[in-house]
Amino acid sequence: MQYLSQDLVVLALNPQTGKTRFSWYAALEYGLVGSLLLDLVLRDKLEIDDDNRVIGAIHASHGQATAGNTGDEFLDRHLNEVLASSRPRTARFWITRWRRRYRWFQPIVLQNLVDLGVLERQEQRILGLFPTQRYFLTDESIQREIVQQVRAAVLAGTGLNSRMAALISLMQASHLTDSVFRPEERTEARSRIKAIAEGELVGKAVSKAIFIIQAAATLGAINGV
């Protein structure tokens, strides 16, 4: 799919209940918001300098910042916000800012997947009184394919590129590893995910962003924000 957040929500979704799987409070939200930053870094539109500040990526051929245009309206809105800042801000600043803006980013991503026909929304009532929404995959093979790709990348190194490495690291930051790997695989999986996040394949800017997102997600979970 187009956005890391879309793949992350599909990984988090329980196809039987129509709800996202439990993760530490707010960890998935930080992972989703952080995926916006990672999408822009992966598209070579943003970089993270040695002081963890987010800056416009420098075009190698002429030493100038890349244009603030990805061809995607949603990403461009956030990219141009970063580029228009009066001074460079840290990655943590932007993740925290966007987290506060959206508060709950899941509904935005879920609705996007409904619009794309990936999910179907069902309105239900708890005890016949309290309205709730559940989301079901229109084709469960979509989730199975993403899970298989993640498992193959982590356990066998198959299909491991920078985008997949970013998704895997977001999955871990969102505390969703247990939903993808069996109990006997989890120790090895976590070790390999750590190596993937710190490896050369991801790139310095992505690796820094992942570390900051993981720290923000953990802090948010502990503080309940």
Phi and psi in degrees as a GROMACS rama.xvg file:
@    title "Ramachandran Plot"
@    xaxis  label "Phi"
@    yaxis  label "Psi"
@TYPE xy
-74.6161  -41.2926  GLN-2
-108.614  146.189  TYR-3
-60.2597  -35.9273  LEU-4
-61.2271  -33.6941  SER-5
-65.6143  -47.9892  GLN-6
-62.6195  -38.0702  ASP-7
-65.646  -42.4444  LEU-8
-66.2763  -39.9831  VAL-9
-62.1976  -39.6439  VAL-10
-63.5242  -36.7076  LEU-11
-79.1303  -18.4818  ALA-12
-74.8893  132.156  LEU-13
-89.3511  111.302  ASN-14
-66.6246  -18.7928  PRO-15
-81.2443  -39.2954  GLN-16
-96.2203  -20.4493  THR-17
77.2722  13.7649  GLY-18
-119.672  156.352  LYS-19
-73.6689  145.552  THR-20
-65.0719  154.832  ARG-21
-66.1409  134.816  PHE-22
-138.621  167.472  SER-23
-48.3242  145.917  TRP-24
-52.6678  123.43  TYR-25
76.2182  -8.54302  ALA-26
-62.3236  -44.1824  ALA-27
-64.3671  -37.7066  LEU-28
-62.5908  -42.7996  GLU-29
-65.923  -38.3389  TYR-30
-61.4754  -42.8555  GLY-31
-66.2608  -46.457  LEU-32
-65.7997  -41.3162  VAL-33
-62.5045  -26.7494  GLY-34
-64.544  -26.2212  SER-35
-61.685  -45.0117  LEU-36
-64.4081  -43.4607  LEU-37
-64.6492  -39.5443  LEU-38
-58.6456  -40.1854  ASP-39
-72.7303  -35.3983  LEU-40
-67.6597  -43.1344  VAL-41
-64.3676  -28.2398  LEU-42
-85.5743  8.6743  ARG-43
59.5524  33.9508  ASP-44
-100.287  -26.9871  LYS-45
-130.186  154.587  LEU-46
-131.674  164.469  GLU-47
-121.208  120.408  ILE-48
-81.6603  -174.472  ASP-49
-67.1659  -17.4714  ASP-50
-99.1092  15.9729  ASP-51
63.3561  24.5167  ASN-52
-91.9528  141.979  ARG-53
-89.1381  124.824  VAL-54
-132.471  163.685  ILE-55
-65.8947  138.486  GLY-56
-65.523  141.382  ALA-57
-92.2887  125.323  ILE-58
-71.5031  125.507  HIS-59
-62.4322  -30.5479  ALA-60
-77.7788  -30.1624  SER-61
-131.976  7.03891  HIS-62
67.6836  21.054  GLY-63
-116.183  156.868  GLN-64
-64.6408  144.959  ALA-65
-68.205  155.424  THR-66
-66.2895  148.765  ALA-67
-81.7291  61.5391  GLY-68
-149.257  122.094  ASN-69
-106.686  -10.273  THR-70
86.5688  2.07002  GLY-71
-123.276  120.871  ASP-72
-59.7035  -42.8301  GLU-73
-65.6157  -47.3976  PHE-74
-67.0679  -38.5582  LEU-75
-61.4644  -36.0837  ASP-76
-59.2305  -43.9671  ARG-77
-76.9987  -36.5684  HIS-78
-61.3132  -48.6038  LEU-79
-68.5677  -26.9548  ASN-80
-64.1395  -42.9748  GLU-81
-65.1924  -46.7131  VAL-82
-67.4647  -26.9622  LEU-83
-86.9683  -4.27163  ALA-84
-60.5145  143.807  SER-85
-64.5054  -22.3628  SER-86
-155.115  158.049  ARG-87
-61.0817  133.62  PRO-88
-113.023  157.202  ARG-89
-73.9137  160.629  THR-90
-60.3543  -38.8423  ALA-91
-61.3842  -38.0531  ARG-92
-58.7825  -48.3629  PHE-93
-69.0334  -39.5976  TRP-94
-62.8929  -44.302  ILE-95
-65.5188  -42.108  THR-96
-61.3961  -48.3355  ARG-97
-70.2773  -32.7178  TRP-98
-62.4673  -43.1122  ARG-99
-68.5769  -36.0074  ARG-100
-64.0655  -49.2137  ARG-101
-87.8178  -22.9316  TYR-102
56.1086  -66.7013  ARG-103
-118.379  106.703  TRP-104
-86.5945  -21.5588  PHE-105
-52.9941  -49.1825  GLN-106
-58.1089  -33.306  PRO-107
-65.5893  -46.2749  ILE-108
-68.38  -41.623  VAL-109
-60.0944  -44.7084  LEU-110
-65.0113  -37.5197  GLN-111
-60.2432  -41.7793  ASN-112
-70.4229  -30.4891  LEU-113
-64.7033  -46.6555  VAL-114
-60.2681  -33.0369  ASP-115
-81.3223  -8.54686  LEU-116
84.1534  8.84357  GLY-117
-78.5623  -35.4106  VAL-118
-121.078  156.822  LEU-119
-121.2  127.428  GLU-120
-90.8979  135.515  ARG-121
-123.345  131.025  GLN-122
-90.1858  127.06  GLU-123
-133.438  167.2  GLN-124
-126.516  131.792  ARG-125
-81.6994  127.223  ILE-126
56.4243  22.8594  LEU-127
72.745  6.15192  GLY-128
-120.763  -47.6124  LEU-129
-98.2428  119.02  PHE-130
-69.4149  142.046  PRO-131
-146.429  157.425  THR-132
-118.253  138.028  GLN-133
-126.014  149.709  ARG-134
-125.166  126.248  TYR-135
-121.571  140.643  PHE-136
-66.0232  133.465  LEU-137
-73.2485  -22.4504  THR-138
-146.309  105.984  ASP-139
-66.5506  -14.8942  GLU-140
-66.2833  -21.6591  SER-141
-62.1852  -46.6076  ILE-142
-68.1709  -43.0168  GLN-143
-59.2218  -38.245  ARG-144
-66.2871  -42.8022  GLU-145
-65.3445  -43.3929  ILE-146
-60.3016  -45.0805  VAL-147
-62.5785  -39.1679  GLN-148
-65.4313  -42.3677  GLN-149
-64.0475  -46.1511  VAL-150
-61.7293  -43.4984  ARG-151
-65.335  -39.1335  ALA-152
-66.9697  -41.1394  ALA-153
-76.8576  -49.0181  VAL-154
-83.2687  -27.1745  LEU-155
-125.451  -6.3742  ALA-156
73.7408  14.4705  GLY-157
-84.4882  132.97  THR-158
67.6385  25.0893  GLY-159
-88.3308  106.026  LEU-160
-122.371  -176.197  ASN-161
-64.6378  -37.4506  SER-162
-67.9498  -44.4234  ARG-163
-63.4908  -38.7598  MET-164
-62.0902  -40.1277  ALA-165
-64.742  -43.545  ALA-166
-62.7454  -43.6742  LEU-167
-61.1994  -42.9214  ILE-168
-67.6658  -37.4019  SER-169
-64.63  -38.9205  LEU-170
-58.6024  -44.4393  MET-171
-67.5407  -42.7279  GLN-172
-61.3175  -29.8701  ALA-173
-89.3889  4.7727  SER-174
59.8667  45.6643  HIS-175
-112.29  6.17695  LEU-176
-57.8878  -39.8595  THR-177
-66.4837  -21.7651  ASP-178
-80.5555  -12.7037  SER-179
-107.506  -31.0561  VAL-180
-114.855  145.361  PHE-181
-71.7585  157.762  ARG-182
-51.005  -42.4115  PRO-183
-72.8952  -12.2479  GLU-184
-97.1728  -14.9523  GLU-185
-67.1632  -38.2027  ARG-186
-62.3811  -47.9345  THR-187
-64.228  -41.3491  GLU-188
-61.6886  -44.562  ALA-189
-64.2287  -38.4487  ARG-190
-63.7473  -43.53  SER-191
-70.2954  -36.5523  ARG-192
-63.1136  -40.4572  ILE-193
-61.1524  -42.9978  LYS-194
-65.7632  -37.0927  ALA-195
-64.284  -45.4816  ILE-196
-63.9239  -28.7831  ALA-197
-99.4669  -1.07786  GLU-198
-80.5651  167.848  GLY-199
-67.8726  -26.1276  GLU-200
-59.4406  -40.2465  LEU-201
-68.2441  -38.3259  VAL-202
94.7504  150.791  GLY-203
-60.7214  -44.8407  LYS-204
-65.5649  -43.7039  ALA-205
-66.2154  -42.1889  VAL-206
-60.02  -42.8275  SER-207
-63.4539  -44.6661  LYS-208
-61.44  -41.8567  ALA-209
-60.9067  -46.2833  ILE-210
-58.9687  -43.1898  PHE-211
-67.6828  -40.9275  ILE-212
-63.6401  -43.3097  ILE-213
-61.1594  -43.5677  GLN-214
-64.5962  -41.5503  ALA-215
-65.9069  -41.0221  ALA-216
-64.4217  -43.1386  ALA-217
-64.7964  -44.7968  THR-218
-62.82  -42.2039  LEU-219
-63.3503  -38.2421  GLY-220
-65.619  -42.2037  ALA-221
-66.3214  -42.1536  ILE-222
-84.4776  -9.87093  ASN-223
66.7031  39.5998  GLY-224
